[in-house]
Amino acid sequence: MKKIAIASLILFAACGTESSKEQAEAQRQFIKVDEINPGIKPGDNFFMHVNGTWYDSAKIADDQSGVGSYSFLNIPQKQLLENILNEVSSSEHPAGSIEQKIGDFYASGMDTTAINSRGYEPVKPILDQIQSISDLNGLHQFIASELQSNTRSLIGLSISPDDENSSINIAHLSQTGIGLPDREYYFKTDSSTLGIQKAYQTYIATLFEMTGSNAEEAAKAASEVYAIEKSLAESHKTRIERRVVKENYHKMAVAELEKSNPNLGIKSILATLGLDADSIDMRQPAYYEKLNTMLSSVPLDDWKTYLKAHTLSTYASYLSTDFENASFEYNKVVSGQSKQLTRAQQMVQQVDRQLGFDLGQLYVKRYFNEDAKKRVLDLVNNLQKSFENRINQLDWMSDSTKAKAKEKLYSINKKIGYPDVWREYPVSIDRGKYFENVLALRKDESRYQLEKFGKAPNRDEWGTTPSTVTAYYNPSLNEIVFPAGILQYPYFDLYADDAVNYGGIGMVIGHELTHAFDDQGAQFDKDGNVKNWWTEEDYAKFKAKTQQLIDRYDTFTILDSVHVKGAMTIGENTADNGGIYIAYDAFKMTDQGQDTTKIDGYTPDQRFCLSIANIWRVKVRDEFMRTYVNTNSHSPAMWRVNGPLMNFDPFYASFPIQPGDKNFKAETERIKIW
């Protein structure tokens, strides 16, 4: 029922006629007052006060790990994409056209009879290539071939702007090499983590059994792989350590790296990839120092076993159903999802992942209203003015730093809806060869990324597909991006009142703008270079305020004993807390923001807060939440609502929040940065 309702809202937005407006206004209720739980006080838990009735009745589908807004709004989005793919795959189109490529790729993946008949035959040439490795040079050449297929088992190479010279793309090396969600999963001993460790090792063993090993051989191979990964994990920086930008940038000469870590074969690998690099950025040197040592101490046969395991894991979802099922058996322990997605939905994800901008063009034509793009741009401009006003009023920042902050604010590039220049995929797609299609597209992705080396960044490029419900800020390009997918209810609606839109997409816009000034974004200047633009005293005050926020979020509890990681989520928490004030101040610039007329019994200021609770309304499985808290830089949804609101003065003025309420904070305890 929820899926149908959301889809209908999107279809309304796609129509620009007056009759559709009247129809939409007649059928929509932007704040669902019947889902508010009056039994929960706003000051105790506003997230559950607004969403409690919905939360108690919401059902998570067996093939999902959660339900609701934000990332889970991508579930009904995928149904829209499936409709497109079913349509274009059912008829013939000119060779090389967008419709032909995505239609035939989708059809090739839907032909499970043909896929199952091949078993693991498609990946066997890669396994044979690994088996033929006879020395370290051969290992280097295989790693290079992996990178040419967009696979990173041992070498995490990427091309992106130089942190200290954002006008040029350079090569970076990042830590990699592990199969579990994070380094901590190799060392924690709680029952949940031990269960994930066991499931992962069982999965690796199963992959070996399905490719010819007996049970004893497979178990031994899985143990060897896990031991290598655990040793590599010891060298990994934590997610918190990786937030310090300058400590994850170590540019050095390739000749020097070749001399200090000869076993890596970096010079040979770069040459094979066609990268004429004199220097390279080592983001996490400790990993590569450890890998260099292990490449000489771990037997070559063990490395071959490791590479086979990672190859099978990488390609499992493109092989026969038994491989796909083995992968799911492990993943469901991590996510709590009890049922596999339908084949069609798996293929929707795959097409979006590998031909996403071709699919995105068809999505935008069918479901995106150009009026939404214009309206959201107006909101972005209003929020920039609001942010400027807030910077001017800061009592902890000097005038010289304020000037630099405002300069950066107005230098932010705004991307809304979809790219001005669409990416192209120069790949031939064969309706009868799914694995070969996947491999060709992976190689094209590698080509696309490697060709960026030594060039200026492409300012027209997008890092997400237009249909995706998300938004982001890119510090290297100083840009904010709002895809068409998020420009829908509950985030935005052309016919919603300003309180709802500013509490929805306005909050998201304010959040992304604030990322330019969070713990990481604040280290980049207006041109995207890691460069200090602060006075020493101002930056010390900024760090002290972010530490207050870290300490506050460390106290928030999830699942009784699991706590939010304040230091890991500080960037997102700073953006949430800044975004709410910036959006509210911009809302107060509107006519409705100056009004007190009630809608559905709530004032505009109350509806602003209610909208914030709506946009983060999600319900997830416990297994998913445990992984999320350990690996995601965002706080759980409840604290994306309650955390900022407890610091938000207008919240206290709009609702009966009293001392003694669980989330009440005295004025002196309310943390404000931006």
Secondary structure, DSSP 8 states (H G I E B T S, - for coil): -HHHHHHHHHHHHT--SHHHHHHHHHH--SS-GGG--TTS-TTT-HHHHHHHHHHHH----TT-SEEESGGGGHHHHHHHHHHHHHHHHTS---TTSHHHHHHHHHHHHH-HHHHHHHTTGGGHHHHHHHHT--SHHHHHHHHHHHHHTT--SS-EEEEEEETTEEEEEEEEEE-----SSSGGGGT--SHHHHHHHHHHHHHHHHHHHTTT--HHHHHHHHHHHHHHHHHHHHT---TTGGG-GGGG--EEEHHHHHHHSGGG-HHHHHHHTT---SEEEES-HHHHHHHHHHHHHS-HHHHHHHHHHHHHHHHGGGS-HHHHHHHHHHHHHHH---S---HHHHHHHHHHHHSHHHHHHHHHHHH--HHHHHHHHHHHHHHHHHHHHHHHH-SSS-HHHHHHHHHHHTT-EEEEES-SS---------TT-HHHHHHHHHHHHHHHHHTTTTS---TT--SS-TTSS--EEETTTTEEEEEGGGSSTTT--TTS-HHHHHHTHHHHHHHHHHHTTSTTGGGB-TTS-B---S-HHHHHHHHHHHHHHHHHHHT-EETTTEE--TTTSHHHHHHHHHHHHHHHHHHTTSTGGG----BTTB-HHHHHHHHHHHHT-EEE-HHHHHHHHHH-SS--HHHHHHHHHTT-HHHHHHTT--TTSTT---GGG-----
